[in-house]
């Protein structure tokens, strides 16, 4: 379970750890959390149709699907428990 959550952790983030018998069994990250989009396809003119989405790599290294209007360098709020885009910040 920790391996799945690892991709959402970024430097300086405060997380809660759940311990059991001396070992960490779960990492609880803040949700939602704001990340920077470090890599995504450029927005092509004409691709502004309702529902157009594209993949984006976040500053933590995770990849999510974002609306077509989100550009590289944008700050986005992500629901880390579901791994879903919420809004542009």
N, CA and C atoms as an extended XYZ file, in Angstrom:
267
Properties=species:S:1:pos:R:3:atomname:S:1:resname:S:1:resid:I:1 pbc="F F F"
N         0.822       -1.190        0.000 N   UNK     1
C         0.000        0.000        0.000 CA  UNK     1
C         0.868        1.257        0.000 C   UNK     1
N         1.979        1.218        0.690 N   UNK     2
C         2.856        2.381        0.758 CA  UNK     2
C         3.428        2.708       -0.620 C   UNK     2
N         3.705        1.696       -1.430 N   UNK     3
C         4.245        1.924       -2.777 CA  UNK     3
C         3.287        2.746       -3.624 C   UNK     3
N         1.986        2.511       -3.501 N   UNK     4
C         0.985        3.264       -4.259 CA  UNK     4
C         0.931        4.723       -3.829 C   UNK     4
N         1.162        4.976       -2.565 N   UNK     5
C         1.073        6.331       -2.023 CA  UNK     5
C         2.354        7.131       -2.228 C   UNK     5
N         3.447        6.441       -2.449 N   UNK     6
C         4.760        7.082       -2.562 CA  UNK     6
C         4.807        8.131       -3.673 C   UNK     6
N         4.110        7.893       -4.773 N   UNK     7
C         4.175        8.808       -5.910 CA  UNK     7
C         3.580       10.190       -5.608 C   UNK     7
N         2.777       10.312       -4.564 N   UNK     8
C         2.145       11.600       -4.232 CA  UNK     8
C         2.960       12.423       -3.245 C   UNK     8
N         4.018       11.865       -2.686 N   UNK     9
C         4.798       12.573       -1.675 CA  UNK     9
C         5.832       13.470       -2.346 C   UNK     9
N         5.858       14.732       -1.925 N   UNK    10
C         6.845       15.662       -2.464 CA  UNK    10
C         7.629       16.286       -1.310 C   UNK    10
N         8.764       16.848       -1.621 N   UNK    11
C         9.654       17.414       -0.615 CA  UNK    11
C         8.933       18.508        0.169 C   UNK    11
N         9.048       18.453        1.492 N   UNK    12
C         8.454       19.461        2.359 CA  UNK    12
C         7.014       19.160        2.755 C   UNK    12
N         6.427       18.104        2.206 N   UNK    13
C         5.044       17.747        2.517 CA  UNK    13
C         4.984       17.100        3.896 C   UNK    13
N         4.002       17.494        4.682 N   UNK    14
C         3.805       16.869        5.986 CA  UNK    14
C         2.802       15.735        5.833 C   UNK    14
N         3.217       14.537        6.249 N   UNK    15
C         2.374       13.345        6.140 CA  UNK    15
C         2.215       12.725        7.521 C   UNK    15
N         1.142       11.973        7.675 N   UNK    16
C         0.933       11.200        8.899 CA  UNK    16
C         1.328        9.753        8.623 C   UNK    16
N         1.972        9.133        9.598 N   UNK    17
C         2.381        7.735        9.469 CA  UNK    17
C         1.558        6.877       10.419 C   UNK    17
N         1.110        5.733        9.928 N   UNK    18
C         0.393        4.771       10.762 CA  UNK    18
C         1.355        3.625       11.045 C   UNK    18
N         1.607        3.404       12.330 N   UNK    19
C         2.564        2.378       12.763 CA  UNK    19
C         1.815        1.170       13.312 C   UNK    19
N         2.385       -0.009       13.089 N   UNK    20
C         1.863       -1.239       13.673 CA  UNK    20
C         3.037       -2.148       13.984 C   UNK    20
N         3.197       -2.493       15.243 N   UNK    21
C         4.278       -3.359       15.695 CA  UNK    21
C         5.645       -2.882       15.209 C   UNK    21
N         5.875       -1.572       15.317 N   UNK    22
C         7.175       -1.010       14.998 CA  UNK    22
C         7.452       -0.762       13.524 C   UNK    22
N         6.462       -0.960       12.668 N   UNK    23
C         6.661       -0.740       11.231 CA  UNK    23
C         5.577        0.192       10.692 C   UNK    23
N         5.959        1.012        9.739 N   UNK    24
C         4.995        1.900        9.095 CA  UNK    24
C         4.151        1.060        8.138 C   UNK    24
N         2.825        1.109        8.315 N   UNK    25
C         1.950        0.333        7.437 CA  UNK    25
C         1.140        1.219        6.492 C   UNK    25
N         1.116        2.531        6.785 N   UNK    26
C         0.375        3.433        5.906 CA  UNK    26
C         0.927        4.849        6.029 C   UNK    26
N         0.948        5.550        4.907 N   UNK    27
C         1.332        6.957        4.868 CA  UNK    27
C         0.102        7.733        4.418 C   UNK    27
N        -0.296        8.711        5.213 N   UNK    28
C        -1.482        9.497        4.881 CA  UNK    28
C        -1.029       10.889        4.465 C   UNK    28
N        -1.214       11.197        3.174 N   UNK    29
C        -0.839       12.502        2.645 CA  UNK    29
C        -2.022       13.458        2.769 C   UNK    29
N        -1.724       14.766        2.762 N   UNK    30
C        -2.815       15.728        2.751 CA  UNK    30
C        -3.617       15.580        1.455 C   UNK    30
N        -4.926       15.670        1.562 N   UNK    31
C        -5.768       15.602        0.370 CA  UNK    31
C        -6.897       16.599        0.543 C   UNK    31
N        -7.069       17.509       -0.347 N   UNK    32
C        -6.325       17.689       -1.593 CA  UNK    32
C        -4.980       18.379       -1.353 C   UNK    32
N        -4.124       18.339       -2.389 N   UNK    33
C        -2.809       18.968       -2.317 CA  UNK    33
C        -2.522       19.651       -3.649 C   UNK    33
N        -1.773       20.753       -3.607 N   UNK    34
C        -1.465       21.522       -4.816 CA  UNK    34
C        -0.081       21.136       -5.344 C   UNK    34
N        -0.023       20.794       -6.630 N   UNK    35
C         1.224       20.431       -7.306 CA  UNK    35
C         1.405       21.311       -8.540 C   UNK    35
N         2.647       21.396       -9.009 N   UNK    36
C         2.935       22.091      -10.260 CA  UNK    36
C         2.972       21.072      -11.392 C   UNK    36
N         2.415       21.452      -12.535 N   UNK    37
C         2.480       20.607      -13.726 CA  UNK    37
C         3.857       20.831      -14.343 C   UNK    37
N         4.695       19.789      -14.371 N   UNK    38
C         6.055       19.938      -14.890 CA  UNK    38
C         6.168       19.524      -16.357 C   UNK    38
N         5.203       18.727      -16.818 N   UNK    39
C         5.269       18.279      -18.204 CA  UNK    39
C         3.861       17.940      -18.700 C   UNK    39
N         3.491       18.497      -19.843 N   UNK    40
C         2.230       18.163      -20.491 CA  UNK    40
C         2.282       18.614      -21.936 C   UNK    40
N         1.385       18.103      -22.736 N   UNK    41
C         1.319       18.502      -24.138 CA  UNK    41
C         0.889       19.959      -24.226 C   UNK    41
N         1.386       20.691      -25.214 N   UNK    42
C         0.922       22.069      -25.384 CA  UNK    42
C        -0.537       22.070      -25.820 C   UNK    42
N        -1.233       23.132      -25.457 N   UNK    43
C        -2.626       23.279      -25.846 CA  UNK    43
C        -2.677       23.691      -27.311 C   UNK    43
N        -3.274       22.858      -28.144 N   UNK    44
C        -3.353       23.128      -29.580 CA  UNK    44
C        -4.644       23.879      -29.874 C   UNK    44
N        -4.531       24.948      -30.645 N   UNK    45
C        -5.714       25.726      -31.000 CA  UNK    45
C        -6.720       24.812      -31.694 C   UNK    45
N        -7.951       24.879      -31.255 N   UNK    46
C        -8.980       24.022      -31.814 CA  UNK    46
C        -9.292       22.832      -30.916 C   UNK    46
N        -8.409       22.553      -29.947 N   UNK    47
C        -8.652       21.459      -29.006 CA  UNK    47
C        -9.305       21.956      -27.730 C   UNK    47
N       -10.122       22.962      -27.839 N   UNK    48
C       -10.775       23.519      -26.653 CA  UNK    48
C       -12.180       22.963      -26.482 C   UNK    48
N       -12.499       21.922      -27.228 N   UNK    49
C       -13.822       21.309      -27.119 CA  UNK    49
C       -14.052       20.803      -25.702 C   UNK    49
N       -15.295       20.845      -25.308 N   UNK    50
C       -15.682       20.367      -23.981 CA  UNK    50
C       -15.225       18.918      -23.797 C   UNK    50
N       -14.571       18.627      -22.701 N   UNK    51
C       -14.180       17.263      -22.398 CA  UNK    51
C       -12.811       16.852      -22.903 C   UNK    51
N       -12.062       17.734      -23.580 N   UNK    52
C       -10.725       17.375      -24.055 CA  UNK    52
C        -9.792       17.252      -22.858 C   UNK    52
N        -9.126       16.095      -22.718 N   UNK    53
C        -8.183       15.875      -21.624 CA  UNK    53
C        -6.847       15.397      -22.171 C   UNK    53
N        -5.830       15.497      -21.317 N   UNK    54
C        -4.483       15.076      -21.706 CA  UNK    54
C        -3.719       14.668      -20.447 C   UNK    54
N        -2.665       13.862      -20.596 N   UNK    55
C        -1.865       13.478      -19.427 CA  UNK    55
C        -0.940       14.619      -19.004 C   UNK    55
N        -0.660       14.670      -17.705 N   UNK    56
C         0.258       15.684      -17.176 CA  UNK    56
C         1.099       15.056      -16.066 C   UNK    56
N         2.400       15.364      -16.076 N   UNK    57
C         3.308       14.907      -15.028 CA  UNK    57
C         3.404       16.024      -13.993 C   UNK    57
N         3.242       15.664      -12.731 N   UNK    58
C         3.271       16.643      -11.644 CA  UNK    58
C         4.655       16.734      -11.009 C   UNK    58
N         4.858       17.756      -10.192 N   UNK    59
C         6.154       17.976       -9.542 CA  UNK    59
C         6.562       16.813       -8.638 C   UNK    59
N         5.611       16.005       -8.185 N   UNK    60
C         5.934       14.847       -7.346 CA  UNK    60
C         6.304       13.622       -8.180 C   UNK    60
N         6.106       13.705       -9.504 N   UNK    61
C         6.432       12.597      -10.391 CA  UNK    61
C         5.228       11.792      -10.852 C   UNK    61
N         4.078       11.981      -10.216 N   UNK    62
C         2.865       11.250      -10.590 CA  UNK    62
C         2.293       11.821      -11.890 C   UNK    62
N         1.579       10.981      -12.638 N   UNK    63
C         0.917       11.404      -13.863 CA  UNK    63
C        -0.589       11.313      -13.664 C   UNK    63
N        -1.292       12.392      -14.018 N   UNK    64
C        -2.747       12.417      -13.932 CA  UNK    64
C        -3.314       12.930      -15.245 C   UNK    64
N        -4.622       12.850      -15.393 N   UNK    65
C        -5.311       13.396      -16.557 CA  UNK    65
C        -5.871       14.756      -16.181 C   UNK    65
N        -5.588       15.758      -17.028 N   UNK    66
C        -6.042       17.129      -16.778 CA  UNK    66
C        -6.826       17.640      -17.982 C   UNK    66
N        -7.644       18.677      -17.784 N   UNK    67
C        -8.334       19.286      -18.927 CA  UNK    67
C        -7.339       19.910      -19.900 C   UNK    67
N        -7.736       20.063      -21.140 N   UNK    68
C        -6.869       20.570      -22.193 CA  UNK    68
C        -6.309       21.953      -21.964 C   UNK    68
N        -6.988       22.790      -21.164 N   UNK    69
C        -6.522       24.169      -20.955 CA  UNK    69
C        -5.373       24.278      -19.960 C   UNK    69
N        -5.056       23.211      -19.223 N   UNK    70
C        -3.969       23.241      -18.236 CA  UNK    70
C        -2.636       23.205      -18.977 C   UNK    70
N        -1.749       24.136      -18.629 N   UNK    71
C        -0.461       24.248      -19.305 CA  UNK    71
C         0.679       23.901      -18.360 C   UNK    71
N         1.838       23.639      -18.942 N   UNK    72
C         3.038       23.372      -18.152 CA  UNK    72
C         3.323       24.580      -17.273 C   UNK    72
N         3.663       24.345      -16.003 N   UNK    73
C         3.921       25.429      -15.057 CA  UNK    73
C         2.704       25.815      -14.239 C   UNK    73
N         1.521       25.323      -14.617 N   UNK    74
C         0.293       25.619      -13.874 CA  UNK    74
C         0.301       24.896      -12.531 C   UNK    74
N        -0.376       25.479      -11.567 N   UNK    75
C        -0.589       24.846      -10.271 CA  UNK    75
C        -1.972       24.207      -10.300 C   UNK    75
N        -2.047       22.941       -9.905 N   UNK    76
C        -3.336       22.243       -9.897 CA  UNK    76
C        -3.580       21.587       -8.548 C   UNK    76
N        -4.841       21.547       -8.157 N   UNK    77
C        -5.229       20.875       -6.922 CA  UNK    77
C        -5.632       19.455       -7.282 C   UNK    77
N        -5.069       18.489       -6.544 N   UNK    78
C        -5.281       17.072       -6.834 CA  UNK    78
C        -5.832       16.373       -5.594 C   UNK    78
N        -6.826       15.522       -5.805 N   UNK    79
C        -7.321       14.662       -4.745 CA  UNK    79
C        -6.368       13.474       -4.685 C   UNK    79
N        -5.448       13.477       -3.723 N   UNK    80
C        -4.410       12.441       -3.668 CA  UNK    80
C        -4.973       11.076       -3.287 C   UNK    80
N        -6.120       11.027       -2.653 N   UNK    81
C        -6.697        9.730       -2.300 CA  UNK    81
C        -7.245        9.010       -3.531 C   UNK    81
N        -7.688        9.781       -4.541 N   UNK    82
C        -8.224        9.193       -5.775 CA  UNK    82
C        -7.278        9.352       -6.953 C   UNK    82
N        -6.293       10.252       -6.826 N   UNK    83
C        -5.374       10.522       -7.927 CA  UNK    83
C        -6.037       11.286       -9.058 C   UNK    83
N        -6.959       12.194       -8.711 N   UNK    84
C        -7.725       12.909       -9.718 CA  UNK    84
C        -7.533       14.417       -9.627 C   UNK    84
N        -7.513       15.045      -10.816 N   UNK    85
C        -7.492       16.502      -10.927 CA  UNK    85
C        -8.768       17.072      -10.320 C   UNK    85
N        -8.640       18.180       -9.578 N   UNK    86
C        -9.812       18.844       -9.018 CA  UNK    86
C       -10.046       20.199       -9.675 C   UNK    86
N        -8.969       21.036       -9.674 N   UNK    87
C        -9.112       22.379      -10.253 CA  UNK    87
C        -7.729       22.997      -10.457 C   UNK    87
N        -7.711       24.050      -11.280 N   UNK    88
C        -6.477       24.821      -11.460 CA  UNK    88
C        -6.459       25.875      -10.379 C   UNK    88
N        -5.284       26.116       -9.824 N   UNK    89
C        -5.160       27.064       -8.703 CA  UNK    89
C        -4.586       28.372       -9.202 C   UNK    89
